[in-house]
């Protein structure tokens, strides 16, 4: 039912009519006549909602009482924002049809479907034992002998779906339930595809990043092996106590790289048997061809692993024991290692021979050739041979070119710190360590490397510094400062390959500080540098600069530059930015800028909607009040009202500046708004104590805008911000900003948290945190000194 249509119910207390057309199922409403609080929209066909059970991306699940058969059922109800979307309605109906099309003891049964209050619902059997996500959270890790029997059941359930021509497409701990007898059941076929034994391609991707298979990230065709990957990732999470990758974005390039870097399960959980790790490793092979070819094959592997976990002797198809097979594999690995070392040694020797045979080459050698010149000044052999150092450098370069920036950064920085590595290898490696950290979006680490590289360069003899003094050192000296590099003022010489790296670093620094327009001229200088032609290493940097220029074009659009005039235009702009997010070629600031812009558009959409009469009454400016009144409002987190009342003042409040107080109230309002935006994107798992002493283990914001907390017993509760003490909200904030998109984003979020703490009453702690941030950031210190002078003492 559209939110603007009337739905009249009677108040149970006073029988007065109440219009509940705009509220979600099982909502609490206050009767406007008698002020009694009531739950409304509880009756869905023969089912009466009794409690909220779970929140999903497109729907909510409630526990309901079946009045006809006197039993509890799970009722899945399509969320309001999708209830008028014909495509979502069709997908919801298709989920019910697909799940009801086959029966299997390890798949949750669909009982019936229907419509109430204009919303579709699916009634399913209620599985009372909770889901695997809860089990993992409670136990940390699921014991191997406990997990494997359940894994066999889940595999059999997936096999049943495959036999019906379906793939699940969202296998994860939250979609595996345990019944009262401890048996596993698969639930939620909302993303399922009909493959009829072959492949199918989804029109859009909604799967969970931790478990989604690589082929789904690319939008490619999927088959049962895609479910095998997600299932393997789920088992990895259960046995290791952590998901196989920690990437939470659905951006293609980030997620693709995360899938390529999964740490083998044996390294994370060495106590597990080789057989179990082998099953999960094969299930999660990046290429579907290398995964299990059938569920029968996978189930056989799980059964063999279960025997091994119980200490039974296990032999493979060739009759070899586990110990014999390991010995054979170790011998093979030794042979491969010797072969690889020989190839690297020959390659490095060839490069060195060329350098020694051409000592009077008038042209400066390429960075690769110079990086491989590693002879000691005293003419004696190093602890590491030239071939080994060459191999280390080439390994770092290969990681960089593959986009494995963290790996490249560590390898390059190790070369910079190694005193046995001679120039110009050490300096060049240090610069590449900075680049790798910046391209990975980790500006703090890059600044640390820049300081080390600058100190190293200043301490080197003049002959060693060469072009680095004019081409790079001016950038390193100002790398940690806030002002942008200005293209017309930054002069890095007329020749020498070093200056191109200086320009590239200047561009990266401007870009990551949010100066995308200021970064563009530097990237152009790199792309247009004629002296780089024909050099593969430096040509790669031209290509990298080109990727930043491409991302600039993606952001240089009306959706990014100016505010739309209507809510519909704002939604379209946000959708355009979603598409741009999937096309970005770089990490770091560009992604943050898009997310920040989308948050702004979301606020704009809410502002452009007509407020309800209740909202108008709540938000109407009241008569000017004193600071005690403002303090009372702040304790209730009513920062909009504080802003309105401060604006209504003719002058400054007693003992303070009106502008300083407005800035703090605005910062506190941003603090709560951004946490809401974070929770809209993903739930957070964190033990938090409410004001009434109740503990919750996770928090989410529903599509209808309701904060919902989950208790340790899996009960869920509707919440408001005022249900949380100030210190618990600061704790939640820390969890939500653990991995900021950039250093500037981290500082900005902490600034809003300081404003919130100060406004909400913990002024002493807010001032302490502000003083620490002043020591860390000169830019914040300048702003805070000006602001703090106008705050009441």
N, C-alpha and C positions, 0 to 999 in steps of 0.2 A: 504493500500500500504506500503511495507517495506520502511524504512527510507532511504535506500541506493539506491532506484530506482529513476530515473529522472522523474520529472513532470515539464514540461516547460510551463511557461505563459509569456505573454508580459507585459512589464511595461506600464501602461496607459499614462505615461508622455512622454517617449521617444521611446516606442515600442521595447526596447531591450529585448532579451530573459532572463528569470530568472528561475533557477532551484529551485523549492519549494518542492521537494520530501521529504525533511527531516523536514518540519515544520507542525504544527498542523493546523486544520481548523481555519479560521478567525484570522490568525496571521498577525502581522505587520512585513514587511520585507523592507529592504533598497535596492533600485536598485543599483547594482554595477557600472552602467554606469552613471546615472544622480543623484544618491543619494536621489531620491524621495522616500518617505515612502508610502507603499501601503498595503492594506488588501488583502490577497490572500485566495484561497480555500473557496470562499463564495457561490458557486453555487452547491446545492445538489438537483439534479433532477429539479423539477419545483419550488424549494424553494431557496430563496436567503437569506443568513444569514445577519441579520441587527445588532444584538448585542448579547453579551454573557449574559445568564440569570442565570445559576447555575452550580456548580461543584459537581459531585458525586464521589463515590468510583471507579466506573468502566466507567463512562461516563460524558459528559458535555451536558448541555442543552442550546440551543440558541433560540432566537426569530427570526423567518424567515418570509419572505413575500411569500405568495402563489400567484405567478404571474398569474396562471390560473383562480382562483376564487376570486382574489383580497381580501385576508384576511390574518390576522396574524395567524401563527401556532407556536407551540413549537416543536423544532427539537432536539431529543435526539440522540447524536452521540457517538458511542463506542470509548473509549480512545485508543490511539495508542498502548500502551503496551499490550492491550488485542485483538487488531485487527488481530493478527496472531495466536491467541490461539483458537483452534477449540472448546474447551469446553466453552469458554466465548462467542464465536460467536453463538453457539447453544443455550446458556442461553439467549442471547439477542433476538434471533429470537423467542424463547419460550415465553419471556415476551410479545412481540408483539402479538403472537398468543393467549396467555391466556387472555390478556386484551381485545382483539377484539372478544373473544368468547362469551361475554355477554354484555348487555347494561343496564346501570342503571343511573338515573339522578344524583346520588351522586358519580359516578366514572368517571374520565376523559376518553374521547373517543379516541381511536386510529384511525387515518385516513388512513395511509398507511405506508409502509416500503420500503427501497431501499438501494442502495450502491453507494457511490461516493468517489473518491480518495482512493479506497480500504477500506473504512470504512462503516460499517452498520449504518443506521439511522432509527429512528422511528418518524413519524410525528403525533403529537397529537393536540387536540384542545388546544388553548391557553386560560388559565384561568387568567384574568388580575388582580384579587384582591389581589394577593400575598399569602403567606403561613402563617400558624399559628405560625411558629417560629418567623416571623417578628412581628406578632401581640403581642406575648408574650414579645418580646424585647421592643416594643414600649410602651405597657401598664403596663408591670411588671406582672400583674395578669389580667385574663379575668373575668369580673363579672359573678357571678353564673347564673343570669337570661339571660345573653347573651350566655354563653357557653353551657348550657343544650339543647336549641333547635338545635344548631349545632351538639352536641353530638348525638342526636337522628338521625339526617341525616347521620352522619358518621356510626353509628351502622346499619342503613338501607343499606348503601353502602356495608359494610362488610357482611351483611346478603345476599345481592345480589351475592357477590363473593362466599359465602358458597353454595348458591343454584346452582351455576355453578360448584361446586366441587373444589373450590380453597380456600386456605388461603393466606393472603397477606404476612406475616412474617416480615414486616418492617413498622408497623404503628408507626408514630412519628409526631411531629408538622410540620416538614419540608415536609412531604408527604400528608398534608391536605391543600388544596387550597380553596380560597374563590373567587367566581365569582363576576361579576359586581353587582349582586343583593344581595350579601351577603350569598349565599348558599354554603355549604361545599361540596367539591369533593375530593375523594381519588385518589392518583396518585402513580405511580411507583410500578409495580408488578414485578420488576426485581428479587426479591427473592422468588416469590410465588411458592407454591407447589400444585400439584394436589392431593387431598385427596379423591375425590369422596364421600364425606360425612364421611370418616373414618379418619385414621391417616396416616402420611407419615414422613419419616426421611430425613433430608437434608444431602447432602454429605459434606457440609462445612457451617460454620457460618459467616455471614457478617453483622448481625443486629447491631443496635446501643446499646451500653452497658446500657444506661439509661433506655431503654424500653424493652430490650430483656427478654422473659419469662425464668424462671429457667430451664424448661425442655430442652430449646434450648441450654442453656449453657452446659448442660451435654451431648449434642448430641443425645438426646432421641427423640422419636416419638412426633409429634406435630399434633394438630387438631385445630378447630376453637377457642377453649379456649385459645390457645397460642396468637391469635390475640386479644382476649378479654383482656388478661393481658397487652399487649403492648398498647392497646387502653386505659385501665384504667390508666396506667402510664402516657400516654399523657395527659389525663384529669387532673391527679394529678398535672403535670407540669403547665398546663394552669391556674388552679385555685389557686395553691400555689405560683406560680411565680418561682419555682425551681423544678428540676427533683426529683423523689423519692429517687434516690441514686446518689452520686457524683463520683462513681467509673468509670474511663474512660478506664481501661484496659479490655481486653477480656480474661484475665487469669481466668481459671475456678474457682479456690479456692477463689480468691479475690472477684470475681463477685457473686459467690454463697453466700458468707457471707454478701455482701452488700444487696442482695435481702432479706435475712433473717432479716435484721436490719432496714427495711423501717419504718420511723416514721409515725404513723397514721396521716392521712390528717387533722383530727380535731385538733390535737396538733399544726400543722403548720399554719392552717387557721381556728381558732375557730369561725370566723364569718359565716362559711358555715353551711348549715342545716345538721341535722343528716342524713336525707335521702340521700343527695348527697354523704356524706362521706361514708355511708353504701354501696352505689352502687360501689364506687371506691375501697373501702376496699375489697369487695367480688370479684371484677374483678381482683384484684391483689393478691388474695390468692396464697400462695407459691405452694400448691398442686392443680393441675387442677381440681381435684374432687370437691374442695370447691368453684370453680368459678360458674358463671351462666351456667345453663345447656342448654340454647338456647339464640339466639338473641332476640326472642320474650320476654323472661323473663327479659333480660337486658333492652330492650326498655321500658317495663312496669315500671321497676324500675326508669329509667331516667324520664319518664313522671310523676311518683309519686313525684320524687325529684323536678321537675319543678313546680308542684303545691305547694309543701312546700316552695319553694323559693319565690313564689308569695304570700305567706301567707295564702294559702287555707288549710283547715283542711284535714289531711291525716289519713286514717285508714288502718291497714294491713288486710291480708286475714282473720284473726280471728275476725275482727271487733273491735280491741282494738285501742284506741287513742294513739297518740305518747307519751303523758304524762304517761298513764297507763303502756305502754310497758317499758318506762324508769324506772318507779318505780319497776316493776317486775324484771328487769335486775339488779338494785341496790341491791335488797334483795338477789338475787341469788349470786351476787358477794360477799356480806357479809358472806353468808354461806360458800362459797368456801374458803374465806380468813381465817375464823376461823378453818376450817378443816386443811388447809395447816400449819397454825401456830401450831396446836396441834401435827401434825406429826413431824415438826421440833423440837418442845420442847421435845418430847419423844426420838427422835434420839440423841439430844444433852445430855439429861439427862442420857441416856444409856452409852454414851462415858464417861461422867464425873464419873458415878458410877463405871465404870471399873477402871478408874485411881485411885479413892479414895480407892477402895478395894484392889489395888495392889501397895501400897506405896513403897515396898522394891524390886520392880522388878529390877534385876541387869542389864538388857539390857536397853539401852536408848530408851525411848518411841519414836514412829514415829512422824514426823513433824505434822501430823494431830492431834494426841492425845495431843502433847505439845501445839499446837496452840489453843486447846480448853480449856486449863487450865487458867482460867481467874479470879480466886479469888483475891480480893484486899488484899494487904499486911497487912492492919490494921484490917482485919477480917470483915469489914462492907460490906454491899451490895453496888454494883455499881449502877450508874444511869441506866445502861443497864444490864439486867440479863445475866448470863452465856449462857443461851439458845439463847439470842438475838445475842451476840457476836459470838457464834458458828454458828448461822444461817448466819451472815454476812460473816464469813470466808468461809463457805461451798458454799455460793452463788458466791463468787469470784472464788473459785476453779472450780466450775462448768462452769463458764464463760470461764475460762482459757482452760479447757479441750474441750470446744466447739469451740475454736478458736476465741472467742469474746474478743480479747486482750484489746481493749480500755476500755470495761466495767470492765474486771478483774483488769486492772491497777488502775482505779479510786477506786474500792472497796478495793483493797489491800493497796493503799496509804492512804486511809482514816483510815484504821486500824492502820497504822504506826503513823499517826498524833494524834490518840486518846489516851490521857494520861491515860484513865481509862482501856485501854487494857493492860494486863500484859504480861510479858515475859514468854516464848520466842515468843509468838504470834506476838508482835509488830515488832521485828526484822525480823522474817520469812516473815511476810506480806510485809515489805519493800523490801526485796530481790525479792519477787515474783512480786512486782510492777515494779522493774527494768527489770526483765525478760519479763514481758508482753509488756512493751514499746519497748524493743529491738526486740522481735519477731514480733511486728507490724511495724518495720522499722522506728521507731521514736527515733533516738539516742539522740537528744537534750533533750527530756523529760527523757530518761533513765539516762543520766548523772546528771540531776538535782536530780532525786530520789536517785542516788548513793551517792551524796554528803550529802543529808539529812540522809540517812541510815547510812553512815559512821560516821557522827557527833553524831547521836543517839547512835550508838554502843560504841563509844569512851567514852561517858558520863555515860554509865551504869556501875554498880558495877562489879568487877571481877567475882563474882559467877554467874552473869546473862550472862556475855559474853560467858562463856564456850567455846565450839569449834568454835564459830564464829570468835574469835580473830585470830586463826591460819588458819581456813578454808576459811574465806571470806574476812576479813578486808584487807589483802594484795592486794586483787583484787580491792576492793572499793577505796583504797587509790590512785591507779593508773588508775582508770577507765576513767578519762577524759584526760589522756595524750596520745600523738600520738604514741609512740613506741609500737610495738606489744608485747604481753606477749609471753615469750619463754618457751616452755614446759620443757626444761631441767633445767631452772633456777627457775621456779615457783614451790615451794614446799609448800604444804598446809596440811602437817601432814600425819600420817599413819592410823588414824582411826577417827570415828565420821562422822555422816551423813553430817555435814556442809560442808566438803571439796568438796563434789560432786557439791554443788551449786557454790562454788568458781570456780571450773573447768568449769562449764557450762557458768558462766558469762564471764570468760576469753575467752572462745570459741566464744561467741556472740560478744564480743568487737572486737576481731581480725576479725571476719567475716564481721561485718558491716563497718570496716575500709578498706575493700578490701583484707584482708589477708586470703583468703579462705584456702590456703595451711597451713598457720600458725594456723588456727582455728581447722583443722581436728584432730590433736593429742588430744586436749582438749575434743572434742566430743567423741572421742574413749575412753578416760578415764572414761567418764560418762557412756557410754554404757557397758563397761567392769567391772564396779564397782561391785564386788560380794556382798557387804553388802547391796545392794539395793533390792536384791531378796525378793519377797513376800510382798513388801510395795507398795500399789497401787499408792499413791501420788508420791513417788520418782520414781516408775516404769514409770510413765507418762513422767518424764523428760528424762529417758533413751530413750523412744520412740521418744521424741522431738529431742534429739541429733541424733538419727538414721535418722530422716528426713533431717537434715542438711548434714549428710554424704551421703545420697542418692542424694541430690542436687549437692554435690561436684562431684559425679560420672557423673552426667549429663553434668557438665561443663568441666570435665577432658577429652576432646575430641579434635581431630585435628582441628575441626571447631572453637574451642575456643583458642587453643594454638598457632597456626602458620598461616601465611598468605597464601592463595591459590595463584596459579601462573597464573590463567586465570579468566576472568570475569565470565565464566560459573561455574567454581569451586567456585567462591566467592558467586554466587547466590545459589548454592547448600548448601554451608556452612550456609548462612543466613536462608535458608529453614530449615535446621537441627536445628538451634537455635530457630526458631519459634516453632518447635515441642517440643523442650526442655522447652520452656517457658510455654507451656500448661501442662507440667508434673511436674513442680516445686512444692515442698511441703511447701516451706517457703516463707515468705514475705521479703522485704528489699533488701539487697545487691545483692543477686543472680539475681534478676530481673533487677536491674540496670546494672550489669555486662553484661548480655545478650544484653540489649538494647544498651549499649555503644559499645559492639563488633559488633552489627549489623550496627550501624552508621559508624564504621570503615570500615566494609565490603562494605557498600554503597559507601563510598569515594573511596575504592580500585577498585570497579567496574568501577566507572567513570574514574579513572586514567588509568585502563587497556584498556579502549576503545581508538581507534585511534582518536586523536583530529582532528577537521576540520581545513582546511587551515586558516580560519579566526581566530580560536582559537590560532593556532600556531603563527600567526602574532601578535595577541594581547599579548600573553604570553611570547614572545621572550624577553630575557634580553636586555635591552638597555644599552647605555654607562652609567658609573657611574655618579650619579647626587648628588647635594648638598642637605642639609636638607630642603631647601625651596621647591625644586622639590618633595621631598618625602611628604612634607606637602600637596602639591597640589594633589598628587595622593591619599593621605589618605582622603581628603575631598570628593573624588569621590568613596571612599571605594574600591580602587584598590589595595588591600593588597597583592595579588599574585605578582603584578608588583613590589611592594615595596620589598618583600622578594627577588625576583630575582635581583633587583638592589643592594640591600645590600650585597648579596652574591658575586656580581661582583666587589665590592670594594676590593682593595688590603689591606687596613688597616681600622682603625676606622674613622667614619665621624667626622667632626669638633665638638668638645665639647661633644662627647658621645662615647659610646662603641658599636661596631658593634654587639656583641653578645646580649647586652641588647636590642638594637633596633630590632634585628631579633626575639627575644623572644616576644616583644610587638606586632610586626606585625603578627607573627604566632598566638598569642593569639587573636588578632582582627579577623583574618581569621577564627579561630575556632568558635568565637562568632557568625559570620554570618552563618557558615556551620551548627552549631548545631540548630540555630533557623530554618533554612530550614528543617532540619531533623524533628524537632518538628512539623512544619506545614505540613509536608508530612503525619504525623500520624493523626493529627486532626486539624481542623480549629480553630481559636481563635476568640472569640467575644469581641471586645474592641473598644471604640471610639478613633480613631487616626486621627490626622490632617497631611496631606501631605505637602510637601514643597510649593506647589502652593495654599495652603489654603483649599483644598477640604477635607472633612471629610469622613472617611470610618468607618463602624461599625463592619466589620469582615474581616479576612484575611485567605487565604488558599493557598496551593501550589498544583497545578494540577499534575496528573501523568506525564504530559509532561514537568514538571519542571517550569511552569509559575506561578509567584506570581499573585494572583487575589484578589482584594479587592472589597467588596460590600458596596455601598453607602446606605444612610438612605432610599432612595426611591426604593431600591432593584436593582438598576442598578449596573452592575459589571464592573470593569476596570482592565486591565492588568497593572501590576506595576513592578518596579525595586527597588532594595534597595536604589538607589540614589533618589527615589521619597520621601524618609522619612528623616526628620531632625534627627540628632544624638540623641537628647533627646527623640524623639518619639520611636526610636528603643530601647533605654534603657527601656522605659515604656513597650514596647512589651515584652522585655526580662523578666521583672519582672512578667508579667502575665504568661509566659510560664514556669517559674521555681517556681511557687507558692508552688507546692507540690513535692519537690525533693525526689528521691528514698532514699537518705541518707544524713547525714551531710557532708560527704566528697564530694558528688556530688554538694551540694549547694555551698560550698566554691569554688570548681573548676569552676562552672559556673560564679560565681561572679568575679573570677580572670580574666576570659576571657572578661567580660564586662568592667572591669577596663582598660584592654589593649585596647579595642575598643575605649572607651571614650578618652583615652590619645592620641591614634593615630589620631582619627578623629578631635581633636582640643580642646576638653574641658579638658585641662590638670589639671586645678585647681580643678575641681570637681572630676576627677579621683584620684588625690592625696588625697583629703579629704576622699573619700570612702575607699581608700587603708589604710589610717591611722586608720580608724574605724575597718577594718578587721584585722589589725595587733593587735589591742587590744583584738580581739575575738579569734584569732588563732595564736599560737606561731609558728606553721609550716609555715603559710603564711608569718608571720613577717620575718622569716629567709630568705625565698625566695625573698621577696620584698626588704629587705635591700640590698641584693646582686644585685638585678636587678636595683633598683632606683639609685644606685651610678653610673651607666653607662648611665643614660638618660640625654640628653642635658637639661641644665637649661633654 
